């Protein structure tokens, strides 16, 4: 028992032995790939990280360790990494670090990071983006929202944005201040559009809008731009899957000029900025108004062309007879002039009756004017630009256009 006691090591001696062993065998630097689970920076500027390594399916943590970037190095590493990748150093991203392994008798094992390789993270982000696109295609949903037909006239708009975002204010101001006086109805479904809470928040807003899908013409998702990391949520698989399968056309105006997010790729329509989305909707309303004006002009011209020949012949006859009787009055005496005057009165009466008849026909035509009929609450239905006259002309699944006096609505036959 005494021999055993004499051979015992103190804790300090054991830790000292571990330190020397590590220094002798692990003295070089290592390149290590890991995911950041936690990150904090203290007042002195030192950065402390909790690093993990996950299984291939991402469901199990295989390894975990603490690491440190000392303040003198962190001041250099952080801006270089974020400028190169366009992404903040934060939990959830994968990094490749150059590090040394150390051990202290009091503080234990430490991993001291001397550098982070941004090219690895850039590659990982690109791979993750492509994996998301491939999965959406494999699920068969990638093109679903783009296949929906955006209504010709879009007036009732569900908006997903942060209420205080400058982009949302620009969008609303652009719509309401349009010079044509078009009226748009917008309803904000507020959501967080960046950061860790964006996924749940945007999906929740979409779910809420889906309950009132018959009220709106489309959904607009907007934000006012930001760094690549701020916009990273729009490459999120769950957000993009919800957009793909949403029952209304989705328009994105996320505000980044250079890169397209996956949300942009799967949306029905995407534009660069919130104001560009607003101008797109205004232009679409103007196209609709021009089309209606063309149809009104076409109908008006047809109505005018119904009896022009008869009207011209009557007017010509009146001029000819007037001219002839004027000549008779000059050549003949009073008796002939009186007779001519009687005939002239008869002709005028005949012309008056013709005018009355034309006015009656004109009033009848105006009563049958399709626009006036539509104003009374009637509609007519078209399929592929042709009027539908019988129920048998419509089959299930077809898209039909119902024409009102002030616009059109497209529906799918169930």
HUDA-V157457 format. One line per field, one symbol per residue. burial: 1 if it has 16 or more other C-alpha atoms within 10 Angstrom, else 0. A space follows every 10 residues. Layout:
burial = ???
This chain:
burial = 0000000000 0000110111 0000000000 0011111010 0000011111 1110000000 0000011111 1001001100 1100111110 1001111111 1110000011 1111111101 1100100010 0110010000 1111110001 0111111111 1110001111 1101110000 0000010111 1111000110 1111110011 0010011111 1111100111 1111111111 1111111111 1111110001 1111111111 1111111100 1101100110 0100000000 0000000000 0000000100 1100100010 0000001001 1001001000 1000000000 0100000001 1000000000 1100000100 0000000011 1111100101 0000
